[in-house]
Amino acid sequence: MNDSPDTPSAPDAAADTPSAPDAAADTPSAPDAAPELFTWEFATDPYPAYAWLREHSPVHRTTLPSGVEAWLVTRYADARQALADTRLSKNPAHHAGSANAKGKTGIPGERKAELTTHLLNIDPPDHTRLRRLVSKAFTPRRVAEFAPRVQELTDRLIDGFAEKGEADLIHDFAFPLPIYAICDLLGVPREDQDDFRDWAGMMIRHGGGPRGGVARSVKKMRGYLAELIHRKRESPGDDLISGLIRASDHGEHLSENEAAAMAFILLFAGFETTVNLIGNGTYALLRDPSQRERLQRSLAAGETELLATGIEELLRYDGPVELATWRYATEPVTLGGQDIAAGDPVLVVLAAADRDPDRFQNADTLDLARSDNQHLGYGHGIHYCLGAPLARLEGQVALATLLRRLPDLRLAAEPADLRWRGGLIMRGLRTLPVEFGPVRPAGEGDTLSTL
């Protein structure tokens, strides 16, 4: 779950396209041959276009598919500066655009559903207060305690397709795992979690298209959260929503709308980033047999170091969040030598920054053992992703378990035939069809832990 782009996760108004690292157009060589952005071809492999922007127009003004104009920041040093610059506000009120343009930013439906007072839309001091409350749910101790449940979910999902010899790893695995995990963390009863899965699925399916489908799901989720908060007030538990209510009741001044908005964004921002981390990461390993075999040998030897550095490298190489969520200049700002006017939207392109050869050696090469890897996949500064520890845990458990239980896992489609979801912020595959030798489900006596 990302607190900012940082959370990576909210399907955004201005839909772009799908992507797939490999099928790319040649990088234009002349400074005036700017690449076309936000096409299906671009989405399949945006990295050559981002390389051109880094070299020729590192802070680049463009018109998004929604018609909104914004600045794209593509170099690592500029991106890192922008993510921590207090003159770039997260509050949409600072957007100087028309009401129509403002309506095309952010999460569809959140305004009508009164769900805007969350970490992705606010600045200090409100951001500081709300982040402090929520951060208690993501301490290293709390995440470590949650590890057995993540492993249980992972094995249960693999059991569901292990004997078939084939699966769509997005639909059957990468999508449901973080949904059920974040629902458990929030305190959503097990009997209601399939409803959340349906609403989340609607958000992903419509993230790159008409905003209405997402807005309807947001409205349903808002109604459910209001009811759940009421129930938790009557009968609190040891879960995040109960914790938010207790904080509200003990002088922290958390309104019911704030509690609902926080629960909503933790779910909304907490699942799609992990879906894409698992999907993009598995896809990258399947495309690079030498790195995949290297990790399998390491896991077979009982080692965890390569798995830990490998997750960071997968986040850098083809991470789940392509662009950080919206920022707005509160005053004139100069970034990368480019003057940005007050009120202008700014989008930090994490995918471009994390492939910057001025920061990362052999930036376009996947190296699971890369040690100097201060990527921006979970943001930087005060909006650094709160849920990063949980996402890392889920990613490690998911990939390690897949490689252990399905050692001959292989793609069941040509890379050129794969499609990527639309949406301005996130980067993830629509489907990931795979084949493998059928295996029996894990038995009760099996040792399932991979970490």
C-alpha positions as CSV (number, residue, x, y, z in Angstrom):
1,M,0.0,0.0,0.0
2,N,1.4,3.3,-0.9
3,D,0.9,6.5,0.9
4,S,1.7,8.3,-2.2
5,P,3.1,7.0,-5.3
6,D,3.6,6.8,-3.6
7,T,0.7,4.7,-3.7
8,P,0.9,3.6,-6.2
9,S,-2.3,2.3,-6.6
10,A,-5.2,4.2,-7.5
11,P,-6.6,3.8,-11.0
12,D,-6.5,7.3,-12.3
13,A,-8.7,9.3,-14.4
14,A,-6.5,9.7,-17.4
15,A,-6.2,6.3,-18.6
16,D,-3.2,5.3,-20.6
17,T,-2.5,1.8,-21.5
18,P,-1.1,-1.6,-21.0
19,S,2.4,-2.6,-21.2
20,A,4.9,-5.4,-21.6
21,P,8.6,-5.0,-21.1
22,D,10.3,-6.1,-24.3
23,A,8.3,-5.2,-27.4
24,A,9.6,-1.7,-27.9
25,A,9.9,0.9,-30.6
26,D,13.3,2.3,-31.4
27,T,14.3,5.3,-29.3
28,P,14.2,8.4,-31.4
29,S,17.6,9.8,-32.0
30,A,17.0,13.4,-32.9
31,P,16.1,15.9,-30.1
32,D,13.0,17.0,-32.1
33,A,11.7,13.5,-32.6
34,A,9.7,13.3,-29.4
35,P,8.2,9.8,-28.9
36,E,4.4,9.5,-28.8
37,L,3.2,8.8,-25.3
38,F,0.2,6.9,-23.9
39,T,-0.5,4.7,-26.9
40,W,-0.9,0.9,-26.7
41,E,2.6,0.5,-28.2
42,F,4.0,2.9,-25.5
43,A,2.3,0.9,-22.8
44,T,3.7,-2.3,-24.0
45,D,7.2,-1.0,-23.3
46,P,7.4,2.6,-22.2
47,Y,11.1,2.5,-21.3
48,P,12.6,3.6,-24.7
49,A,10.3,6.7,-24.6
50,Y,11.3,7.4,-21.1
51,A,15.0,7.1,-22.0
52,W,14.4,9.8,-24.8
53,L,12.6,12.1,-22.3
54,R,15.4,11.7,-19.7
55,E,18.0,12.8,-22.3
56,H,16.1,15.4,-24.3
57,S,13.2,16.7,-22.1
58,P,13.6,15.5,-18.5
59,V,10.8,17.7,-17.2
60,H,8.3,17.5,-20.0
61,R,5.0,19.2,-20.4
62,T,2.4,16.9,-22.0
63,T,-1.3,16.5,-22.5
64,L,-2.6,13.4,-20.9
65,P,-5.3,11.2,-22.5
66,S,-7.9,12.9,-20.3
67,G,-7.0,16.3,-21.8
68,V,-5.3,17.5,-18.5
69,E,-1.9,19.1,-19.0
70,A,0.8,18.1,-16.6
71,W,4.6,18.0,-16.2
72,L,6.4,14.6,-16.3
73,V,9.6,14.3,-14.3
74,T,11.9,11.5,-15.6
75,R,15.4,11.8,-14.2
76,Y,16.3,10.2,-10.9
77,A,17.8,13.2,-9.2
78,D,14.9,15.5,-10.2
79,A,12.3,12.8,-9.2
80,R,13.8,12.3,-5.8
81,Q,13.8,16.1,-5.3
82,A,10.2,16.4,-6.5
83,L,8.9,13.6,-4.2
84,A,10.3,15.5,-1.2
85,D,9.6,19.1,-2.2
86,T,7.1,20.7,0.1
87,R,6.2,23.2,-2.6
88,L,4.5,20.3,-4.5
89,S,1.3,19.7,-2.6
90,K,-0.8,16.6,-2.6
91,N,-4.0,18.6,-2.1
92,P,-6.1,18.8,-5.3
93,A,-7.3,22.2,-4.2
94,H,-4.0,23.7,-5.4
95,H,-4.7,22.6,-9.0
96,A,-5.1,25.7,-11.1
97,G,-7.1,23.9,-13.8
98,S,-10.8,24.2,-14.5
99,A,-13.4,22.3,-12.4
100,N,-13.6,19.9,-15.3
101,A,-9.9,19.3,-15.3
102,K,-9.9,18.8,-11.5
103,G,-12.6,16.2,-11.9
104,K,-10.2,14.1,-14.0
105,T,-7.5,13.7,-11.4
106,G,-7.5,11.5,-8.4
107,I,-9.7,8.4,-7.8
108,P,-13.0,8.3,-9.6
109,G,-15.9,8.7,-7.2
110,E,-14.0,9.7,-4.1
111,R,-15.3,13.2,-4.0
112,K,-19.0,12.2,-4.2
113,A,-18.4,9.4,-1.7
114,E,-16.7,11.9,0.8
115,L,-13.5,9.8,0.7
116,T,-11.0,12.5,-0.1
117,T,-9.5,13.0,3.3
118,H,-6.8,10.3,3.0
119,L,-3.0,10.3,2.8
120,L,-2.9,10.7,-1.0
121,N,-4.7,14.0,-0.9
122,I,-3.4,15.9,2.1
123,D,-0.4,17.8,3.4
124,P,1.0,18.4,6.9
125,P,-0.2,18.9,9.5
126,D,-3.2,16.7,8.7
127,H,-1.0,14.2,6.8
128,T,1.3,14.0,9.8
129,R,-1.6,13.3,12.2
130,L,-3.3,10.6,10.0
131,R,0.0,8.9,9.1
132,R,1.0,8.6,12.7
133,L,-2.3,6.8,13.5
134,V,-2.1,4.4,10.6
135,S,1.6,3.7,10.9
136,K,1.0,1.6,14.0
137,A,-0.5,-1.1,11.8
138,F,2.6,-1.4,9.7
139,T,5.4,-1.8,12.2
140,P,8.0,-4.5,11.5
141,R,6.6,-6.5,14.5
142,R,3.0,-6.3,13.2
143,V,4.0,-7.3,9.7
144,A,6.1,-10.2,11.0
145,E,3.2,-11.4,13.0
146,F,1.1,-11.4,9.8
147,A,3.6,-13.5,7.8
148,P,2.0,-16.9,8.7
149,R,-1.4,-15.7,7.4
150,V,0.2,-14.5,4.1
151,Q,1.9,-17.9,3.7
152,E,-1.4,-19.6,4.4
153,L,-3.2,-17.5,1.8
154,T,-0.4,-18.1,-0.7
155,D,-0.5,-21.9,-0.4
156,R,-4.3,-22.0,-0.4
157,L,-4.5,-20.1,-3.7
158,I,-1.8,-22.2,-5.3
159,D,-3.7,-25.3,-4.1
160,G,-6.6,-24.1,-6.2
161,F,-4.8,-24.6,-9.5
162,A,-1.8,-26.8,-8.7
163,E,-3.4,-29.9,-10.1
164,K,-4.6,-28.3,-13.4
165,G,-1.1,-27.7,-14.8
166,E,-2.1,-24.2,-16.0
167,A,-3.4,-20.9,-14.5
168,D,-3.8,-17.2,-15.1
169,L,-1.4,-16.0,-12.4
170,I,-3.1,-12.5,-12.2
171,H,-6.7,-13.7,-11.8
172,D,-6.0,-16.9,-9.8
173,F,-3.1,-15.7,-7.6
174,A,-1.7,-12.2,-7.7
175,F,-5.1,-10.4,-7.5
176,P,-6.8,-12.4,-4.7
177,L,-3.7,-12.7,-2.4
178,P,-3.3,-9.0,-1.4
179,I,-7.1,-8.4,-1.4
180,Y,-7.7,-11.1,1.3
181,A,-4.5,-10.0,3.2
182,I,-5.5,-6.3,3.4
183,C,-9.1,-7.3,4.3
184,D,-7.8,-9.3,7.2
185,L,-5.6,-6.4,8.3
186,L,-8.5,-4.0,8.2
187,G,-10.8,-6.3,10.0
188,V,-13.3,-7.1,7.2
189,P,-15.1,-10.3,8.2
190,R,-14.2,-13.3,6.1
191,E,-17.8,-13.7,4.9
192,D,-17.7,-10.1,3.4
193,Q,-14.3,-10.4,1.7
194,D,-15.5,-11.7,-1.6
195,D,-17.6,-8.5,-2.0
196,F,-14.4,-6.5,-1.6
197,R,-12.8,-8.8,-4.2
198,D,-15.6,-8.0,-6.6
199,W,-15.4,-4.2,-6.0
200,A,-11.6,-4.2,-6.3
201,G,-11.9,-6.2,-9.5
202,M,-14.2,-3.6,-10.9
203,M,-11.7,-0.9,-10.1
204,I,-8.9,-2.7,-11.9
205,R,-11.0,-3.6,-14.9
206,H,-12.2,0.0,-15.4
207,G,-9.1,1.8,-14.2
208,G,-8.1,2.7,-17.8
209,G,-11.6,3.3,-19.2
210,P,-14.7,5.2,-18.2
211,R,-14.6,6.4,-14.6
212,G,-18.2,5.4,-14.0
213,G,-17.4,1.7,-13.3
214,V,-14.8,2.6,-10.7
215,A,-17.0,5.3,-9.1
216,R,-19.9,2.8,-8.7
217,S,-17.5,0.4,-6.9
218,V,-16.2,3.3,-4.7
219,K,-19.8,4.1,-3.7
220,K,-20.6,0.5,-2.7
221,M,-17.4,0.3,-0.8
222,R,-18.1,3.6,1.0
223,G,-21.5,2.4,2.1
224,Y,-20.1,-0.9,3.4
225,L,-17.3,0.9,5.3
226,A,-19.8,3.2,7.0
227,E,-21.7,0.2,8.2
228,L,-18.5,-1.7,9.3
229,I,-17.2,1.3,11.2
230,H,-20.5,1.4,13.1
231,R,-20.2,-2.3,13.9
232,K,-16.6,-1.9,15.1
233,R,-17.7,0.9,17.4
234,E,-20.1,-1.5,19.0
235,S,-17.7,-4.5,19.0
236,P,-14.1,-3.5,18.4
237,G,-11.4,-6.0,17.6
238,D,-7.6,-6.2,17.1
239,D,-7.7,-4.8,13.6
240,L,-6.8,-1.5,11.8
241,I,-10.3,-0.1,11.6
242,S,-10.9,-0.7,15.3
243,G,-7.6,1.0,15.9
244,L,-8.6,4.0,13.9
245,I,-11.9,4.2,15.8
246,R,-10.1,4.0,19.2
247,A,-7.7,6.8,18.2
248,S,-10.7,8.9,17.2
249,D,-12.4,8.2,20.6
250,H,-9.2,9.1,22.5
251,G,-8.8,12.7,21.4
252,E,-7.0,12.2,18.0
253,H,-9.8,14.1,16.3
254,L,-10.4,11.5,13.5
255,S,-13.8,12.0,12.1
256,E,-15.9,9.2,10.7
257,N,-15.3,10.5,7.2
258,E,-11.6,10.4,7.9
259,A,-11.8,6.9,9.3
260,A,-13.7,5.7,6.2
261,A,-11.4,7.5,3.8
262,M,-8.3,6.0,5.5
263,A,-9.8,2.5,5.5
264,F,-10.7,3.0,1.8
265,I,-7.3,4.2,0.7
266,L,-5.5,1.5,2.6
267,L,-7.6,-1.1,0.8
268,F,-7.5,0.7,-2.6
269,A,-3.8,1.6,-2.4
270,G,-2.8,-1.6,-0.6
271,F,-3.8,-4.2,-3.1
272,E,-3.1,-3.1,-6.7
273,T,0.5,-2.3,-6.0
274,T,1.0,-5.9,-4.7
275,V,-1.0,-7.4,-7.6
276,N,1.5,-5.7,-10.0
277,L,4.6,-6.5,-7.9
278,I,3.7,-10.2,-8.0
279,G,2.6,-10.1,-11.7
280,N,5.4,-8.0,-13.1
281,G,8.0,-9.7,-11.0
282,T,6.9,-13.2,-12.0
283,Y,6.8,-12.1,-15.7
284,A,10.3,-10.6,-15.5
285,L,11.7,-13.8,-14.0
286,L,10.0,-16.0,-16.6
287,R,11.5,-13.7,-19.3
288,D,15.0,-14.1,-17.8
289,P,15.7,-17.8,-17.1
290,S,19.2,-17.2,-15.8
291,Q,18.0,-14.9,-13.1
292,R,15.1,-17.1,-12.3
293,E,17.3,-20.2,-12.0
294,R,19.7,-18.2,-9.8
295,L,16.9,-17.4,-7.4
296,Q,15.6,-21.0,-7.4
297,R,19.1,-22.3,-6.5
298,S,19.4,-19.8,-3.7
299,L,16.0,-20.7,-2.3
300,A,16.8,-24.5,-2.5
301,A,19.9,-23.8,-0.5
302,G,17.8,-22.2,2.3
303,E,19.1,-18.7,1.6
304,T,17.0,-15.6,1.8
305,E,19.5,-12.8,0.8
306,L,18.9,-13.1,-2.9
307,L,15.2,-13.1,-2.4
308,A,15.4,-9.9,-0.4
309,T,17.6,-8.0,-2.9
310,G,15.6,-9.6,-5.7
311,I,12.3,-8.1,-4.6
312,E,14.0,-4.6,-4.5
313,E,15.4,-5.2,-8.0
314,L,12.0,-6.2,-9.4
315,L,10.5,-3.1,-7.9
316,R,13.2,-1.0,-9.7
317,Y,13.3,-2.9,-13.0
318,D,9.5,-3.0,-13.8
319,G,7.7,-1.8,-10.7
320,P,4.0,-1.7,-9.9
321,V,3.7,2.0,-9.9
322,E,4.7,3.8,-13.2
323,L,3.9,7.4,-12.1
324,A,3.6,8.8,-8.6
325,T,0.2,10.1,-7.7
326,W,-0.6,13.8,-8.5
327,R,1.2,16.8,-7.1
328,Y,0.4,20.5,-7.6
329,A,2.9,23.4,-7.4
330,T,1.8,25.8,-4.7
331,E,4.2,28.5,-6.0
332,P,6.5,28.8,-9.0
333,V,9.1,26.0,-8.9
334,T,12.2,25.3,-11.0
335,L,12.8,21.6,-11.4
336,G,15.6,20.1,-13.6
337,G,16.1,23.6,-15.1
338,Q,12.4,23.9,-16.1
339,D,10.1,26.6,-14.7
340,I,6.8,25.2,-13.4
341,A,4.0,27.7,-12.7
342,A,1.9,27.7,-9.5
343,G,-1.1,25.4,-9.8
344,D,0.5,23.1,-12.5
345,P,0.1,19.4,-11.9
346,V,3.4,17.4,-11.6
347,L,3.7,13.7,-12.2
348,V,6.9,12.0,-11.2
349,V,7.7,9.1,-13.5
350,L,9.0,6.4,-11.1
351,A,9.5,4.0,-14.0
352,A,11.8,6.4,-15.8
353,A,13.7,7.5,-12.7
354,D,14.5,3.9,-11.7
355,R,16.0,3.2,-15.1
356,D,18.2,6.3,-15.1
357,P,21.7,5.2,-16.1
358,D,23.2,8.2,-14.2
359,R,22.0,6.5,-11.0
360,F,22.0,2.8,-11.8
361,Q,24.7,0.9,-13.5
362,N,23.3,-1.3,-16.4
363,A,19.9,0.2,-15.6
364,D,18.0,-1.8,-18.2
365,T,19.4,-5.1,-17.0
366,L,17.7,-7.3,-14.3
367,D,20.2,-8.2,-11.6
368,L,18.6,-9.8,-8.5
369,A,21.8,-9.3,-6.5
370,R,22.0,-5.6,-7.1
371,S,23.0,-4.1,-3.8
372,D,23.2,-0.3,-4.4
373,N,19.5,-0.1,-5.1
374,Q,17.8,3.0,-3.6
375,H,14.9,2.8,-6.1
376,L,11.9,5.1,-5.9
377,G,9.3,2.3,-6.3
378,Y,7.7,3.1,-3.0
379,G,8.3,6.9,-3.2
380,H,10.5,9.1,-1.1
381,G,10.0,11.7,1.6
382,I,7.0,12.1,3.9
383,H,4.8,10.2,1.4
384,Y,7.0,7.1,1.4
385,C,4.7,4.1,1.1
386,L,3.4,3.1,4.5
387,G,2.5,-0.4,3.4
388,A,6.0,-1.1,1.9
389,P,6.9,-3.7,4.6
390,L,3.7,-5.6,4.0
391,A,4.0,-5.5,0.2
392,R,7.6,-6.7,0.4
393,L,6.5,-9.6,2.6
394,E,3.7,-10.6,0.2
395,G,6.0,-10.3,-2.8
396,Q,8.7,-12.4,-1.2
397,V,6.3,-15.1,0.0
398,A,4.4,-15.2,-3.3
399,L,7.5,-15.5,-5.5
400,A,9.4,-17.9,-3.3
401,T,6.4,-20.2,-3.0
402,L,5.6,-20.2,-6.7
403,L,9.2,-21.1,-7.6
404,R,9.4,-23.8,-4.9
405,R,6.0,-25.5,-5.6
406,L,6.0,-25.0,-9.4
407,P,9.6,-25.3,-10.4
408,D,9.0,-25.7,-14.1
409,L,6.6,-22.7,-14.3
410,R,6.6,-21.2,-17.8
411,L,4.8,-18.7,-20.0
412,A,1.8,-20.1,-21.9
413,A,1.6,-17.1,-24.3
414,E,3.8,-15.1,-26.5
415,P,5.0,-11.9,-24.8
416,A,3.7,-9.8,-27.7
417,D,0.2,-11.2,-27.1
418,L,0.0,-10.1,-23.5
419,R,-1.9,-6.9,-22.6
420,W,-1.4,-4.5,-19.9
421,R,-4.1,-2.7,-17.9
422,G,-4.9,0.9,-18.6
423,G,-4.6,3.6,-16.0
424,L,-2.2,6.5,-15.6
425,I,-0.6,5.6,-12.3
426,M,-0.2,1.8,-12.2
427,R,1.6,-0.6,-14.4
428,G,0.4,-4.2,-14.5
429,L,-0.6,-7.1,-16.7
430,R,-4.2,-7.9,-17.5
431,T,-3.4,-11.6,-17.6
432,L,-0.4,-13.9,-17.1
433,P,-1.1,-17.3,-18.5
434,V,1.3,-20.0,-17.3
435,E,1.8,-23.7,-17.6
436,F,3.6,-26.2,-15.3
437,G,3.7,-29.8,-14.4
438,P,0.6,-30.6,-12.3
439,V,1.4,-31.1,-8.6
440,R,-0.7,-32.2,-5.7
441,P,-2.1,-29.6,-3.2
442,A,0.0,-29.0,-0.1
443,G,-0.9,-31.6,2.6
444,E,-1.4,-30.9,6.3
445,G,2.0,-32.3,7.1
446,D,3.9,-30.2,4.6
447,T,6.2,-27.5,5.7
448,L,4.8,-24.5,3.8
449,S,7.0,-21.6,5.0
450,T,9.5,-20.3,2.5
451,L,11.1,-17.6,4.5
